[in-house]
Amino acid sequence: MDLEERVAELERRMAELESGQAAPAPAPAAGEGDFWALDALKARHPVTEDKDGAVLFTGSVRVPTGHRYEWQYGQLTEALFEGDWAETAESFAALGNPVRLRLLREILGGLRTAAELAALDDVGTTGQIYHHLRQLTGAGWLHTVGRGQYEVPVGRVVPLLVVLTAARPVT
């Protein structure tokens, strides 16, 4: 591993530590109760006559490179309805392209440079790849590390997987 890769890995680890991911609270395993996460959310933010509840997303994942990410974020329902939903359009638009979604998956899988991504089938020309990378970077789904290397920011890995999960049909 060269110096730039080692520095990028140290920066990623520092971001994990600073975000509080190093000491996650223990949680029941999936399947140990139908709505254990929902029950905990309702206990903390109940829906009542004067309270609107909250939305929570969380995840503890290992991506194909072996890196582990843990993340939790929530918003009060009131704040969500008072906020400007149009502010999210750029982020959704960046994800609204099959090639961009593939690039994100490949980057999480370990490909880091535009040259590595250009070697993939069906992702377009180098110019098109750079266009897609700029869109994803501008929307905050990617950032650059080192020379021409891309990664999904630590705080965006679980949210990306949440968005993908939410976009799938409920079975």
Contact map, one row per residue, 1 for C-alpha under 8 A:
111011000000000000000000000000000000000000000000000000000000000000000000000000000000000000000000000000000000000000000000000000000000000000000000000000000000000000000000000
111111000000000000000000000000000000000000000000000000000000000000000000000000000000000000000000000000000000000000000000000000000000000000000000000000000000000000000000000
111111100000000000000000000000000000000000000000000000000000000000000000000000000000000000000000000000000000000000000000000000000000000000000000000000000000000000000000000
011111110000000000000000000000000000000000000000000000000000000000000000000000000000000000000000000000000000000000000000000000000000000000000000010000000000000000000000000
111111111000000000000000000000000000000000000000000000000000000000000000000000000000000000000000000000000000000000000000000000000000000000000000010000000000000000000000000
111111111100000000000000000000000000000000000000000000000000000000000000000000000000000000000000000000000000000000000000000000000000000000000000000000000000000000000000000
001111111110000000000000000000000000000000000000000000000000000000000000000000000000000000000000000000000000000000000000000000000000000000000000000000000000000000000000000
000111111111000000000000000000000000000000000000000000000000000000000000000000000000000000000000000000000000000000000000000000000000000000000000110000000000000000000000000
000011111111100000000000000000000000000000000000000000000000000000000000000000000000000000000000000000000000000000000000000000000000000000000000000000000000000000000000000
000001111111110000000000000000000000000000000000000000000000000000000000000000000000000000000000000000000000000000000000000000000000000000000000000000000000000000000000000
000000111111111000000000000000000000000000000000000000000000000000000000000000000000000000000000000000000000000000000000000000000000000000000000000000000000000000000000000
000000011111111100000000000000000000000000000000000000000000000000000000000000000000000000000000000000000000000000000000000000000000000000000000000000000100000000000000000
000000001111111110000000000000000000000000000000000000000000000000000000000000000000000000000000000000000000000000000000000000000000000000000000000000000000000000000000000
000000000111111111000000000000000000000000000000000000000000000000000000000000000000000000000000000000000000000000000000000000000000000000000000000000000000000000000000000
000000000011111111100000000000000000000000000000000000000000000000000000000000000000000000000000000000000000000000000000000000000000000000000000000000000100000000000000000
000000000001111111111100000000000000000000000000000000000000000000001000000000000000000000000000000000000000000000000000000000000000000000000000000000000100000000000000000
000000000000111111111100000000000000000000000000000000000000000000000000000000000000000000000000000000000000000000000000000000000000000000000000000000000000000000000000000
000000000000011111111000000000000000000000000000000000000000000000000000000000000000000000000000000000000000000000000000000000000000000000000000000000000000000000000000000
000000000000001111111100000000000000000000000000000000000000000000000000000000000000000000000000000000000000000000000000000000000000000000000000000000000000000000000000000
000000000000000111111111000000000000000000000000000000000000000000000000000000000000000000000000000000000000000000000000000000000000000000000000000000000000000000000000000
000000000000000111111111000000000000000000000000000000000000000000001110000000000000000000000000000000000000000000000000000000000000000000000000000000000000000000000000000
000000000000000110111111000000000000000000000000000000000000000000000000000000000000000000000000000000000000000000000000000000000000000000000000000000000000000000000000000
000000000000000000011111100000000000000000000000000000000000000000000000000000000000000000000000000000000000000000000000000000000000000000000000000000000000000000000000000
000000000000000000011111110000000000000000000000000000000000000000000100000000000000000000000000000000000000000000000000000000000000000000000000000000000000000000000000000
000000000000000000000011111000000000000000000000000000000000000000000000000000000000000000000000000000000000000000000000000000000000000000000000000000000000000000000000000
000000000000000000000001111100000000000000000000000000000000000000000000000000000000000000000000000000000000000000000000000000000000000000000000000000000000000000000000000
000000000000000000000000111110000000000000000000000000000000000000000000000000000000000000000000000000000000000000000000000000000000000000000000000000000000000000000000000
000000000000000000000000011111010001000000000000000000000000000000000000000000000000000000000000000000000000000000000000000000000000000000000000000000000000000000000000000
000000000000000000000000001111110000000000000000000000000000000000000000000000000000000000000000000000000000000000000000000000000000000000000000000000000000000000000000000
000000000000000000000000000111111000000000000000000000000000000000000000000000000000000000000000000000000000000000000000000000000000000000000000000000000000000000000000000
000000000000000000000000000011111100000000000000000000000000000000000000000000000000000000000000000000000000000000000000000000000000000000000000000000000000000000000000000
000000000000000000000000000111111101000000000000000000000000000000000000000000000000000000000000000000000000000000000000000000000000000000000000000000000000000000000000000
000000000000000000000000000001111111000000000000000000000000000000000000000000000000000000000000000000000000000000000000000000000000000000000000000000000000000000000000000
000000000000000000000000000000111111000000000000000000000000000000000000000000000000000000000000000000000000000000000000000000000000000000000000000000000000000000000000000
000000000000000000000000000000001111111000000000000000000000000000000000000000000000000000000000000000000000000000000000000000000000000000000000000000000000000000000000000
000000000000000000000000000100011111111100000000000000000000000000000000000000000000000000000000000000000000000000000000000000000000000000000000000000000000000000000000000
000000000000000000000000000000000011111110000000000000000000000000000000000000000000000000000000000000000000000000000000000000000000000000000000000000000000000000000000000
000000000000000000000000000000000011111111000000000000000000000000000000000000000000000000000000000000000000000000000000000000000000000000000000000000000000000000000000000
000000000000000000000000000000000011111111100000000000000000000000000000000000000000000000000000000000000000000000000000000000000000000000000000000000000000000000000000000
000000000000000000000000000000000001111111110000000000000000000000000000000000000000000000000000000000000000000000000000000000000000000000000000000000000000000000000000000
000000000000000000000000000000000000111111111100000001010000000000000000000000000000000000000000000000000000000000000000000000000000000000000000000000000000000000000000000
000000000000000000000000000000000000011111111110000010000000000000000000000000000000000000000000000000000000000000000000000000000000000000000000000000000000000000000000000
000000000000000000000000000000000000001111111100000000000000000000000000000000000000000000000000000000000000000000000000000000000000000000000000000000000000000000000000000
000000000000000000000000000000000000000111111100000000000000000000000000000000000000000000000000000000000000000000000000000000000000000000000000000000000000000000000000000
000000000000000000000000000000000000000011111110001011000000000000000000000000000000000000000000000000000000000000000000000000000000000000000000000000000000000000000000000
000000000000000000000000000000000000000011111111001110000000000000000000000000000000000000000000000000000000000000000000000000000000000000000000000000000000000000000000000
000000000000000000000000000000000000000001001111111110000000000000000000000000000000000000000000000000000000000000000000000000000000000000000000000000000000000000000000000
000000000000000000000000000000000000000000000111111110000000000000000000000000000000000000000000000000000000000000000000000000000000000000000000000000000000000000000000000
000000000000000000000000000000000000000000000011111100000000000000000000000000000000000000000000000000000000000000000000000000000000000000000000000000000000000000000000000
000000000000000000000000000000000000000000000011111100000000000000000000000000000000000000000000000000000000000000000000000000000000000000000000000000000000000000000000000
000000000000000000000000000000000000000000001111111110000000000000000000000000000000000000000000000000000000000000000000000000000000000000000000000000000000000000000000000
000000000000000000000000000000000000000000000111111111000000000000000000000111000000000000000000000000000000000000000000000000000000000000000000000000000000000000000000000
000000000000000000000000000000000000000001001111001111100000000000000000000111000000000000000000000000000000000000000000000000000000000000000000000000000000000000000000000
000000000000000000000000000000000000000010001000000111110000000000000000011111000000000000000000000000000000000000000000000000000000000000000000000000000000000000000000000
000000000000000000000000000000000000000000000000000011111000000000000000011110000000000000000000000000000000000000000000000000000000000000000000000000000000000000000000000
000000000000000000000000000000000000000010000000000001111100000000000001111000000000000000000000000000000000000000000000000000000000000000000000000000000000000000000000000
000000000000000000000000000000000000000000000000000000111110000000000001110000000000000000000000000000000000000000000000000000000000000000000000000000000000001001000000000
000000000000000000000000000000000000000000000000000000011111000000000111100000000000000000000000000000000000000000000000000000000000000000000000000000000000010001000000000
000000000000000000000000000000000000000000000000000000001111100000001111000000000000000000000000000000000000000000000000000000000000000000000000000000000000010000000000000
000000000000000000000000000000000000000000000000000000000111110000011110000000000000000000000000000000000000000000000000000000000000000000000000000000000000010000000000000
000000000000000000000000000000000000000000000000000000000011111000011100000000000000000000000000000000000000000000000000000000000000000000000000000000000000010000000000000
000000000000000000000000000000000000000000000000000000000001111111111000000000000000000000000000000000000000000000000000000000000000000000000000000000000000000000000000000
000000000000000000000000000000000000000000000000000000000000111111110000000000000000000000000000000000000001100000000000000000000000000000000000000000000000000000000000000
000000000000000000000000000000000000000000000000000000000000011111100000000000000000000000000000000000000001110000000000000000000000000000000000000000000000000000000000000
000000000000000000000000000000000000000000000000000000000000011111100000000000000000000000000000000000000001110000000000000000000000000000000000000000000000000000000000000
000000000000000000000000000000000000000000000000000000000000011111110000000000000000000000000000000000000000000000000000000000000000000000000000000000000000000000000000000
000000000000000000000000000000000000000000000000000000000000011111111000000000000000000000000000000000000000000000000000000000000000000000000000000000000000000000000000000
000000000000000000000000000000000000000000000000000000000001111001111100000000000000000000000000000000000000000000000000000000000000000000000000000000000000000000000000000
000000000000000100001000000000000000000000000000000000000011110000111110000000000000000000000000000000000000000000000000000000000000000000000000000000000100110000000000000
000000000000000000001001000000000000000000000000000000000111100000011111000000000000000000000000000000000000000000000000000000000000000000000000000000000000010000000000000
000000000000000000001000000000000000000000000000000000000111000000001111100000000000000000000000000000000000000000000000000000000000000000000000000000000010010000000000000
000000000000000000000000000000000000000000000000000000011110000000000111110000000000000000000000000000000000000000000000000000000000000000000000000000000000000000000000000
000000000000000000000000000000000000000000000000000000011100000000000011111000000000000000000000000000000000000000000000000000000000000000000000000000000000000000000000000
000000000000000000000000000000000000000000000000000001111000000000000001111100000000000000000000000000000000000000000000000000000000000000000000000000000000000000000000000
000000000000000000000000000000000000000000000000000001110000000000000000111110110000000000000000000000000000000000000000000000000000000000000000000000000000000000000000000
000000000000000000000000000000000000000000000000000111100000000000000000011111110000000000000000000000000000000000000000000000000000000000000000000000000000000000000000000
000000000000000000000000000000000000000000000000000111100000000000000000001111111000000000000000000000000000000000000000000000000000000000000000000000000000000000000000000
000000000000000000000000000000000000000000000000000111000000000000000000000111111100000000000000000000000000000000000000000000000000000000000000000000000000000000000000000
000000000000000000000000000000000000000000000000000000000000000000000000001111111110000000000000000000000000000000000000000000000000000000000000000000000000000000000000000
000000000000000000000000000000000000000000000000000000000000000000000000001111111110000000000000000000000000000000000000000000000000000000000000000000000000000000000000000
000000000000000000000000000000000000000000000000000000000000000000000000000011111111000000000000000000000000000000000000000000000000000000000000000000000000000000000000000
000000000000000000000000000000000000000000000000000000000000000000000000000001111111000000000000000000000000000000000000000000000000000000000000000000000000000000000000000
000000000000000000000000000000000000000000000000000000000000000000000000000000111111100000000000000000000000000000000000000000000000000000000000000000000000000000000000000
000000000000000000000000000000000000000000000000000000000000000000000000000000001111111000000000000000000000000000000000000000000000000000000000000000000000000000000000000
000000000000000000000000000000000000000000000000000000000000000000000000000000000011111110000000000000000000000000000000000000000000000000000000000000000000000000000000000
000000000000000000000000000000000000000000000000000000000000000000000000000000000001111110000000000000000000000000000000000000000000000000000000000000000000000000000000000
000000000000000000000000000000000000000000000000000000000000000000000000000000000001111111000000000000000000000000000000000000000000000000000000000000000000000000000000000
000000000000000000000000000000000000000000000000000000000000000000000000000000000000111111110000000000000000000000000000000000000000000000000000000000000000000000000000000
000000000000000000000000000000000000000000000000000000000000000000000000000000000000111111111000000000000000000000000000000000000000000000000000000000000000000000000000000
000000000000000000000000000000000000000000000000000000000000000000000000000000000000001111111100000000000000000000000000000000000000000000100000000000000000000000000000000
000000000000000000000000000000000000000000000000000000000000000000000000000000000000000111111110000000000000000000000000000000000000000000111000000000000000000000000000000
000000000000000000000000000000000000000000000000000000000000000000000000000000000000000111111111000000000000000000000000000000000000000000000000000000000000000000000000000
000000000000000000000000000000000000000000000000000000000000000000000000000000000000000011111111100000000000000000000000000000000000000000000000000000000000000000000000000
000000000000000000000000000000000000000000000000000000000000000000000000000000000000000001111111100100000000000000000000000000000000001100100000000000000000000000000000000
000000000000000000000000000000000000000000000000000000000000000000000000000000000000000000111111110110000000000000000000000000000000000100000000000000000000000000000000000
000000000000000000000000000000000000000000000000000000000000000000000000000000000000000000011111110110000000000000000000000000000000000000000000000000000000000000000000000
000000000000000000000000000000000000000000000000000000000000000000000000000000000000000000001111111110000000000000000000000000000000000000000000000000000000000000000000000
000000000000000000000000000000000000000000000000000000000000000000000000000000000000000000000011111111000000000000000000000000000000000000000000000000000000000000000000000
000000000000000000000000000000000000000000000000000000000000000000000000000000000000000000000000111111100000000000000000001000000001000000000000000000000000000000000000000
000000000000000000000000000000000000000000000000000000000000000000000000000000000000000000000111111111110000000000000000000000000001100100000000000000000000000000000000000
000000000000000000000000000000000000000000000000000000000000000000000000000000000000000000000011111111111000000000000000000000000000000000000000000000000000000000000000000
000000000000000000000000000000000000000000000000000000000000000000000000000000000000000000000000011111111100000000000000000000000000000000000000000000000000000000000000000
000000000000000000000000000000000000000000000000000000000000000000000000000000000000000000000000001111111110000000001000000000000000000000000000000000000000000000000000000
000000000000000000000000000000000000000000000000000000000000000000000000000000000000000000000000000111111111000000000000000000000000000000000000000000010000000000000000000
000000000000000000000000000000000000000000000000000000000000000000000000000000000000000000000000000011111111100000000000000000000000000000000000000000000000000000000000000
000000000000000000000000000000000000000000000000000000000000000000000000000000000000000000000000000001111111111000001000000000000000000000000000000000000000000000000000000
000000000000000000000000000000000000000000000000000000000000000000000000000000000000000000000000000000111111111100000000000000000000000000000000000001110000000000000000000
000000000000000000000000000000000000000000000000000000000000001110000000000000000000000000000000000000011111111000000000000000000000000000000000000000110000000000000000000
000000000000000000000000000000000000000000000000000000000000001110000000000000000000000000000000000000001111111000000000000000000000000000000000000000000000000000000000000
000000000000000000000000000000000000000000000000000000000000000110000000000000000000000000000000000000000111111100000000000000000000000000000000000000000000000000000000000
000000000000000000000000000000000000000000000000000000000000000000000000000000000000000000000000000000000111111110011000000000000000000000000000000000000000000000000000000
000000000000000000000000000000000000000000000000000000000000000000000000000000000000000000000000000000000010011111011000000000000000000000000000000011100000000000000000000
000000000000000000000000000000000000000000000000000000000000000000000000000000000000000000000000000000000000001111111000000000000000000000000000000111000000000000000000000
000000000000000000000000000000000000000000000000000000000000000000000000000000000000000000000000000000000000000111111100000001001100000000000000000110000000000000000000000
000000000000000000000000000000000000000000000000000000000000000000000000000000000000000000000000000000000000000011111110000001000000000000000000000000000000000000000000000
000000000000000000000000000000000000000000000000000000000000000000000000000000000000000000000000000000000000001111111111000000000000000000000000000000000000000000000000000
000000000000000000000000000000000000000000000000000000000000000000000000000000000000000000000000000000100100001111111111001000001000000000000000000000000000000000000000000
000000000000000000000000000000000000000000000000000000000000000000000000000000000000000000000000000000000000000001111111101111001000000000000000000000000000000000000000000
000000000000000000000000000000000000000000000000000000000000000000000000000000000000000000000000000000000000000000111111100000000000000000000000000000000000000000000000000
000000000000000000000000000000000000000000000000000000000000000000000000000000000000000000000000000000000000000000011111111000000000000000000000000000000000000000000000000
000000000000000000000000000000000000000000000000000000000000000000000000000000000000000000000000000000000000000000000111111100000000000000000000000000000000000000000000000
000000000000000000000000000000000000000000000000000000000000000000000000000000000000000000000000000000000000000000000001111100000000000000000000000000000000000000000000000
000000000000000000000000000000000000000000000000000000000000000000000000000000000000000000000000001000000000000000001101111110011000000000000000000000000000000000000000000
000000000000000000000000000000000000000000000000000000000000000000000000000000000000000000000000000000000000000000000100111111111000000000000000000000000000000000000000000
000000000000000000000000000000000000000000000000000000000000000000000000000000000000000000000000000000000000000000000100001111111000000000000000000000000000000000000000000
000000000000000000000000000000000000000000000000000000000000000000000000000000000000000000000000000000000000000001100100000111111100000000000000000000000000000000000000000
000000000000000000000000000000000000000000000000000000000000000000000000000000000000000000000000000000000000000000000000000111111110000000000000000000000000000000000000000
000000000000000000000000000000000000000000000000000000000000000000000000000000000000000000000000000000000000000000000000001111111111000000000000000000000000000000000000000
000000000000000000000000000000000000000000000000000000000000000000000000000000000000000000000000000000000000000001001100001111111111100000000000000000000000000000000000000
000000000000000000000000000000000000000000000000000000000000000000000000000000000000000000000000000000000000000001000000000001111111110000000000000000000000000000000000000
000000000000000000000000000000000000000000000000000000000000000000000000000000000000000000000000000000000000000000000000000000111111111000000000000000000000000000000000000
000000000000000000000000000000000000000000000000000000000000000000000000000000000000000000000000001100000000000000000000000000011111111100000000000000000000000000000000000
000000000000000000000000000000000000000000000000000000000000000000000000000000000000000000000000000100000000000000000000000000001111111110000100000000000000000000000000000
000000000000000000000000000000000000000000000000000000000000000000000000000000000000000000000000000000000000000000000000000000000111111111000000000000000000000000000000000
000000000000000000000000000000000000000000000000000000000000000000000000000000000000000000000100000000000000000000000000000000000011111111100000000000000000000000000000000
000000000000000000000000000000000000000000000000000000000000000000000000000000000000000000000110000100000000000000000000000000000001111111111100000000000000000000000000000
000000000000000000000000000000000000000000000000000000000000000000000000000000000000000000000000000000000000000000000000000000000000111111111111000000000000000000000000000
000000000000000000000000000000000000000000000000000000000000000000000000000000000000000000000000000000000000000000000000000000000000011111111100000000000000000000000000000
000000000000000000000000000000000000000000000000000000000000000000000000000000000000000001100100000000000000000000000000000000000000001111111100000000000000000000000000000
000000000000000000000000000000000000000000000000000000000000000000000000000000000000000000100000000000000000000000000000000000000000000111111110000000001001000000000000000
000000000000000000000000000000000000000000000000000000000000000000000000000000000000000000100000000000000000000000000000000000000000000111111110000000011001000100000000000
000000000000000000000000000000000000000000000000000000000000000000000000000000000000000000000000000000000000000000000000000000000000100111111111000001111000000000000000000
000000000000000000000000000000000000000000000000000000000000000000000000000000000000000000000000000000000000000000000000000000000000000010011111100001111000000000000000000
000000000000000000000000000000000000000000000000000000000000000000000000000000000000000000000000000000000000000000000000000000000000000010000111111111100000000000000000000
000000010000000000000000000000000000000000000000000000000000000000000000000000000000000000000000000000000000000000000000000000000000000000000011111111100000000000000000000
000110010000000000000000000000000000000000000000000000000000000000000000000000000000000000000000000000000000000000000000000000000000000000000001111110000000000000000000000
000000000000000000000000000000000000000000000000000000000000000000000000000000000000000000000000000000000000000000000000000000000000000000000001111110000000000000000000000
000000000000000000000000000000000000000000000000000000000000000000000000000000000000000000000000000000000000000011000000000000000000000000000001111111000000000000000000000
000000000000000000000000000000000000000000000000000000000000000000000000000000000000000000000000000000000000000111000000000000000000000000000001111111100000000000000000000
000000000000000000000000000000000000000000000000000000000000000000000000000000000000000000000000000000000010000110000000000000000000000000000111100111110000000000000000000
000000000000000000000000000000000000000000000000000000000000000000000000000000000000000000000000000000000011000100000000000000000000000000000111100011111000000000000000000
000000000000000000000000000000000000000000000000000000000000000000000000000000000000000000000000000000010011000000000000000000000000000000001110000001111101100000000000000
000000000000000000000000000000000000000000000000000000000000000000000000000000000000000000000000000000000000000000000000000000000000000000011110000000111111100000000000000
000000000001001100000000000000000000000000000000000000000000000000001000000000000000000000000000000000000000000000000000000000000000000000000000000000011111100000000000000
000000000000000000000000000000000000000000000000000000000000000000000010000000000000000000000000000000000000000000000000000000000000000000000000000000001111111000000000000
000000000000000000000000000000000000000000000000000000000000000000000000000000000000000000000000000000000000000000000000000000000000000000011000000000011111111100000000000
000000000000000000000000000000000000000000000000000000000000000000001000000000000000000000000000000000000000000000000000000000000000000000000000000000011111111110000000000
000000000000000000000000000000000000000000000000000000000111100000001110000000000000000000000000000000000000000000000000000000000000000000000000000000000011111111000000000
000000000000000000000000000000000000000000000000000000001000000000000000000000000000000000000000000000000000000000000000000000000000000000000000000000000011111111100000000
000000000000000000000000000000000000000000000000000000000000000000000000000000000000000000000000000000000000000000000000000000000000000000001000000000000001111111110000000
000000000000000000000000000000000000000000000000000000000000000000000000000000000000000000000000000000000000000000000000000000000000000000000000000000000000111111111000000
000000000000000000000000000000000000000000000000000000001100000000000000000000000000000000000000000000000000000000000000000000000000000000000000000000000000011111111100000
000000000000000000000000000000000000000000000000000000000000000000000000000000000000000000000000000000000000000000000000000000000000000000000000000000000000001111111110000
000000000000000000000000000000000000000000000000000000000000000000000000000000000000000000000000000000000000000000000000000000000000000000000000000000000000000111111111000
000000000000000000000000000000000000000000000000000000000000000000000000000000000000000000000000000000000000000000000000000000000000000000000000000000000000000011111111000
000000000000000000000000000000000000000000000000000000000000000000000000000000000000000000000000000000000000000000000000000000000000000000000000000000000000000001111111100
000000000000000000000000000000000000000000000000000000000000000000000000000000000000000000000000000000000000000000000000000000000000000000000000000000000000000000111111100
000000000000000000000000000000000000000000000000000000000000000000000000000000000000000000000000000000000000000000000000000000000000000000000000000000000000000000011111110
000000000000000000000000000000000000000000000000000000000000000000000000000000000000000000000000000000000000000000000000000000000000000000000000000000000000000000000111111
000000000000000000000000000000000000000000000000000000000000000000000000000000000000000000000000000000000000000000000000000000000000000000000000000000000000000000000001111
000000000000000000000000000000000000000000000000000000000000000000000000000000000000000000000000000000000000000000000000000000000000000000000000000000000000000000000000111
